[in-house]
Structure formats: C-alpha cells, structure tokens
Amino acid sequence: MNKRLKVLQITAMYPNESDPAFGTFVKSQIDSLMEHADIELLIVKGGNGVLPYLLSIPHMIKILYKGFDIIHVHFGSLASLIKLVYHGKTPVITSYCGGDLYGKIKNNDRGIYFDSMIYRNLNKRLSGWDAWSITKSQNLADEIEGFAKHISIIPNGVNMTKFNVMDKEQCKEKLGI
C-alpha cells in the first residue's frame, strides 16, 4: 500500500464569511487534492499590511515542523516569509499568482507601489529557494527565470461540471439579450 503524502497548504487567499469569493481557486485546488493526499490547511490572516503576517510567525513555525512531506504556499510574499523563518528539510513549493511577481499597480496606472516593488524583488530572488515554483502563465515564469531552479506553468483550472460551453443563441435567449 502506498503511503499518502502529508501536505501542508498555506495561504492567505481563502474564502471566508466576509468575502466568500476570495481565493476560491485556491480552495478548489486544495479540495481536488484531498482524495490524493492528507492535507492540512493553514490560513494566515493577511491583507492589512505586513504586521498580521509577522504576528503569525510563531504559530506558523509550530505547524511547519510537524513532519510534512511537502509545504505548498499560495502567493509569493507569504512564501518568502516562510522561506525566511523555516529552516527544516521539507521542500517548499510556491504557487505565484501575479501581483507577487508583477507588483501591485497603482489605481491611477502610474506605476507600482514602492513597498510592492520591494516584495516583488524579494519574491523573485527567493524563488531560488523553492524546491519547485509554480506560475499561472509563461509571462509569470519569465519573471523568475534565472532565479528559480524548477518552474512549472499550471493555469488555474476550471470546474467543467459547473462551467461548460453552451450555445451562444440559447444563452442570449435565456438571459433575455
């Protein structure tokens, strides 16, 4: 009998009561892996600057050393923090999602926020510490080319039982267009 992998999934992007659509692609991916591996989910409360991430370090460290086969982190900035505080032997895989490698663009389209430029550059350099890096597109892979050791391009999936191709005219009629 094959031993099931023990995977720690870490993310700050996950549906919650106040924002049920936030990070649904992360939840879908984790749900699809549960039949193949033993998954422990660590949701790091973030979104309001760097302080919540820093305050979560003691709790993260306790969980990181629990003996997982793989640590998979969604989003480069959170992964960079984990790679800086975790010194174990378990391989860390990072899924880069876009803003973590491109930076956060200002609403007035006048460039990238300064702090975002710092995180973007840190994330690119620390991608070299990943056992494996995952990006959603070739453009994102190009951002860490030369830093990351191994890169796979895996776009977010689409649940074909919920979303499927339909006849254009039938859709228009059904929507009253």
C-alpha positions as CSV (number, residue, x, y, z in Angstrom):
1,M,0.0,0.0,0.0
2,N,1.4,3.4,-1.0
3,K,1.9,6.0,1.8
4,R,-0.2,9.1,1.3
5,L,1.7,12.3,1.1
6,K,1.2,14.7,4.0
7,V,0.9,18.2,2.5
8,L,0.8,21.5,4.4
9,Q,-1.1,24.0,2.3
10,I,-0.5,27.6,3.4
11,T,-2.4,30.6,2.1
12,A,-3.8,34.0,3.0
13,M,-6.2,33.7,0.0
14,Y,-9.2,31.6,1.0
15,P,-13.0,32.1,1.1
16,N,-14.3,33.4,4.3
17,E,-17.6,34.7,5.7
18,S,-16.9,38.3,4.8
19,D,-15.5,37.5,1.4
20,P,-16.8,34.1,0.1
21,A,-15.3,34.6,-3.4
22,F,-11.8,35.4,-2.1
23,G,-9.3,32.7,-3.1
24,T,-11.9,30.3,-4.4
25,F,-9.3,29.0,-6.9
26,V,-7.0,28.0,-4.0
27,K,-9.9,26.2,-2.3
28,S,-10.9,24.4,-5.5
29,Q,-7.3,23.2,-5.9
30,I,-7.0,22.0,-2.3
31,D,-10.3,20.3,-2.5
32,S,-9.3,18.4,-5.6
33,L,-6.1,17.2,-4.0
34,M,-7.7,15.9,-0.8
35,E,-8.5,12.5,-2.3
36,H,-4.9,12.0,-3.2
37,A,-3.1,13.4,-0.1
38,D,-3.5,14.2,3.5
39,I,-3.9,17.9,3.5
40,E,-3.5,20.3,6.5
41,L,-4.6,23.8,5.7
42,L,-3.1,26.9,7.4
43,I,-4.9,30.1,6.6
44,V,-2.8,33.1,7.5
45,K,-4.9,36.2,8.2
46,G,-3.4,39.0,6.0
47,G,-4.4,41.7,3.7
48,N,-3.8,44.7,6.0
49,G,-0.1,45.2,5.5
50,V,2.8,43.2,6.8
51,L,2.0,43.2,10.5
52,P,-0.6,40.4,10.5
53,Y,1.9,38.1,8.7
54,L,4.7,38.9,11.2
55,L,2.4,38.3,14.1
56,S,1.5,34.9,12.7
57,I,5.2,33.7,12.6
58,P,5.2,31.8,16.0
59,H,2.0,29.9,15.1
60,M,3.4,29.1,11.6
61,I,6.7,27.8,12.9
62,K,4.9,25.4,15.2
63,I,3.0,23.9,12.3
64,L,5.9,24.0,9.8
65,Y,7.9,21.5,11.8
66,K,5.1,18.9,12.2
67,G,6.6,16.4,9.7
68,F,5.1,17.1,6.3
69,D,6.3,15.7,3.0
70,I,5.6,19.0,1.2
71,I,4.9,22.5,2.1
72,H,2.9,24.3,-0.6
73,V,2.4,28.0,-0.3
74,H,0.0,30.1,-2.4
75,F,1.4,33.6,-3.1
76,G,5.0,34.6,-3.3
77,S,5.1,37.2,-0.5
78,L,3.7,34.7,2.1
79,A,6.1,32.1,0.7
80,S,9.1,34.5,1.0
81,L,8.2,35.0,4.7
82,I,8.0,31.2,5.3
83,K,11.3,30.6,3.5
84,L,13.0,33.2,5.7
85,V,11.7,31.7,9.0
86,Y,11.6,28.0,8.2
87,H,14.9,26.1,8.2
88,G,13.7,22.5,8.0
89,K,14.2,19.9,5.3
90,T,10.7,19.7,3.9
91,P,10.6,21.0,0.4
92,V,8.7,24.3,-0.1
93,I,6.7,24.7,-3.3
94,T,5.4,28.2,-4.1
95,S,2.5,29.0,-6.4
96,Y,3.0,32.5,-7.7
97,C,-0.3,34.3,-8.6
98,G,0.6,37.5,-10.4
99,G,0.9,40.5,-8.1
100,D,3.6,38.8,-6.1
101,L,5.9,38.9,-9.2
102,Y,4.5,41.9,-11.1
103,G,3.9,44.1,-8.1
104,K,0.7,45.9,-7.2
105,I,-0.2,48.5,-9.8
106,K,-1.5,51.9,-8.6
107,N,-5.1,52.7,-9.4
108,N,-4.1,55.7,-11.5
109,D,-1.9,53.4,-13.6
110,R,1.2,55.4,-12.7
111,G,3.5,52.5,-11.8
112,I,3.9,50.1,-8.9
113,Y,3.6,50.9,-5.2
114,F,7.1,51.3,-3.6
115,D,6.5,48.6,-1.0
116,S,5.2,46.3,-3.7
117,M,8.4,46.7,-5.7
118,I,10.4,45.6,-2.6
119,Y,8.2,42.5,-2.2
120,R,8.3,41.7,-5.9
121,N,12.1,41.8,-6.0
122,L,12.3,39.7,-2.8
123,N,9.9,37.2,-4.1
124,K,11.8,36.8,-7.4
125,R,15.1,36.3,-5.6
126,L,13.7,33.9,-3.0
127,S,12.1,31.8,-5.7
128,G,15.6,30.3,-5.9
129,W,14.9,28.7,-2.5
130,D,11.8,26.9,-3.8
131,A,12.1,23.2,-4.3
132,W,9.7,23.9,-7.1
133,S,8.0,27.1,-8.4
134,I,4.5,27.1,-10.0
135,T,3.3,30.0,-12.1
136,K,-0.1,30.5,-13.8
137,S,1.4,31.7,-17.2
138,Q,4.5,31.8,-19.2
139,N,4.8,35.6,-18.5
140,L,5.0,34.9,-14.8
141,A,7.5,32.1,-15.4
142,D,9.6,34.6,-17.3
143,E,9.7,36.9,-14.2
144,I,11.5,34.2,-12.1
145,E,13.6,32.7,-14.9
146,G,17.2,32.7,-13.8
147,F,16.2,32.7,-10.1
148,A,14.0,29.6,-9.7
149,K,15.5,26.2,-10.1
150,H,12.4,24.4,-11.3
151,I,9.3,26.1,-12.8
152,S,6.0,24.5,-13.9
153,I,3.3,26.5,-15.6
154,I,-0.1,25.3,-14.3
155,P,-3.0,27.7,-15.0
156,N,-5.9,27.7,-12.6
157,G,-8.4,25.0,-13.6
158,V,-12.0,25.3,-14.5
159,N,-14.6,23.0,-13.0
160,M,-16.2,21.7,-16.2
161,T,-19.2,20.3,-14.3
162,K,-20.1,23.9,-13.2
163,F,-18.9,25.7,-16.2
164,N,-19.3,24.4,-19.7
165,V,-19.6,25.6,-23.3
166,M,-23.2,26.4,-24.3
167,D,-24.8,27.5,-27.5
168,K,-24.5,31.3,-27.8
169,E,-28.0,31.9,-29.1
170,Q,-29.5,29.7,-26.3
171,C,-27.6,31.7,-23.7
172,K,-28.8,35.0,-25.2
173,E,-32.4,33.8,-25.2
174,K,-32.1,32.5,-21.6
175,L,-30.6,35.9,-20.4
176,G,-33.1,38.0,-22.5
177,I,-30.4,39.6,-24.6
